């Protein structure tokens, strides 16, 4: 099974990956060739048909009366860095960044700032990971295939 996933990962790139991501965003909705062409702005229906058939041959989608439906969700490449919630793909680091930001704000609201070594250390231990997590979230979001 792992070797099959490795083969799929090597073939799932470029426009085929874009089509797969589009289907992942709409997991319950079957999509047709023309809908994929319009949504992803492909030059012709044959381009979207080619990539949908490629996904069909990989076993990731099935053809239901001319429409394609997600059968298997496989996290490959950049998709490993995302979580799908209600059809929206969000970077995994987003949740950690929000948690750290919330903890930092809570600390700042509950503790009046004092210029003591303990306060400065605690503040830096909150600011540094928060900045790093927001940077990583932004970087992953920016590198997401369009």
N, C-alpha and C positions, 0 to 999 in steps of 0.2 A: 504494500500500500504506500509506503514511504517513497519508493522509487517512482510510482505512478504520480504522486504529488510533485516530485521533483521534475518529471517530464512536463506536467501541466504548468508548473512555475516557469520553466524555460520557454514555453510557448505563449504564456499569458503576458503579453506586453503590447505597447503601442495602442493602436485603435481597438484591438481585441480587449485589452484591459479596460479601456474607456467604456466599451459596451458592457462588459461584465460589471463595472462599477455602477453604471446606470441601472442595470437590472437589480443589483444589490440594494440600491436606494428605493426600489419599488418591488420588494420581494413577493408580495401577494398578487401583484398585477401582471397579467400576461402582456407582453409588448410585441407589436408587429414590426415588420421590416421598415415600413414607412414612418412609423412613430420614432424608431431609433434614428432613422435618417434625419428627420426634422429636428429632434431634440439635440442630437450631437453634430448637426450641420454637416453631414456627409454629402459628397457631391452627387451621389446617386443611390437608389435603393439597393443596387447590386453590391455596393461597398458594405452596407449594413447587413445584407443577406450573407455575404461571405464571412463576416466576423461572427454573426449569430450561428451559422453552420459550424464554424470552428469551435465555438463554445459547446455546441451540441455534440460534436465528435469527442470533445474532452469529457463529456458527461456532466457538465455543470448546469446545463439547461435542458429542457425537453420541449418538443414541438407539440403544441396542442391546437389542432385545427388552424395552423398557419401562424399562430402566436407562440412566443417563446416564454417559458416560465422557469424561474429558478428552481433547481433540483438540489444542488449541493453548494454550500457556502465554503469557500476555501480562502484562507488568508495567506496571500503570497506577497512577497516584495513589500512595497510601501503599505499595502492593505493591513499588514500586521500591526501597524501603528494606529489603526483606527477602530472605533467601536461604532456600530450602527444602532441608533436609537430612533425608532419611529420613522425610518426612511432617511434620517439625517446621519451623515458620517462625520463623527467628531474625533479629533486626536485623543488618544488615551491620556496623554499628559495634561489635557485640559482639566480633568477631574482633580488631579493632584495639585495643579496650579490654583484652582479655585479653593481647594481645601487649605492650602498653605496661606493664601491671601486672606481667607476668612479667619484663620487662626491668628495671623499677624494683626489684622484689624481689631479682633476681639482683645488681644493683648494690649494694643495701644489704647483702646477705649476703657479697659478695666484698670490699667496701671498708669498713674500719672508719671510722666517722664522725669526721671532724676538722673543727673549726670554722674552716676556711679558706674564702676567697672562692670558690675553684674547687669545693670540695665542696658548698657551699651553692648555687652556680649550677647545678651538675650535678643536684643533688637537686630544685631547683625546675623545671628543664627536664624532669624526669621526672614530678613530681607534677602540674603544671598540665595537660599533655595527658592524663594518665591520668584526672584528675577530669572534664575536658571530655568525653572519650570515654565515660566511664560515664554522665555526665549525658545525653548525646545518645542513648545506647543506651536508657536508662530512658524518655526522652521519646518516642522512636519506639515503644517497646513499649506505653507507656500510650495512645498515640494510635491504636493498631491497632484496626480495627473489631472489635467483639465478635461 
